[in-house]
Amino acid sequence: MEQTLVVSFKTGDGKTASVRFQDVPADISEATASQFMDKLHGITDQFVKAGIQQYVTHVAAKIVQTETKDLYTNEGLAE
């Protein structure tokens, strides 16, 4: 099962911006996610789009788990 950390912030104009990080540890804690968001927030002046800061206020952090189930594959067959 693939696990992705999705962190969301409010932008300088009040919209929501999210960033996804793949392959995060299965046991990531709330405290670790919060510390990461603090560090990202600390360098927000580097993330500006059309003159608007992108990661101004912490909104949420969540883990999204994706399970992939192969229904059909043609790999390994002679052409």
PyMOL commands that set and color helices and strands:
alter all, ss='L'
color gray80, all
select helices_A, chain A and resi 30-41+44-46
alter helices_A, ss='H'
color red, helices_A
select strands_A, chain A and resi 2-10+16-22+48-49+52-53+57-66
alter strands_A, ss='S'
color yellow, strands_A
deselect
rebuild
show_as cartoon
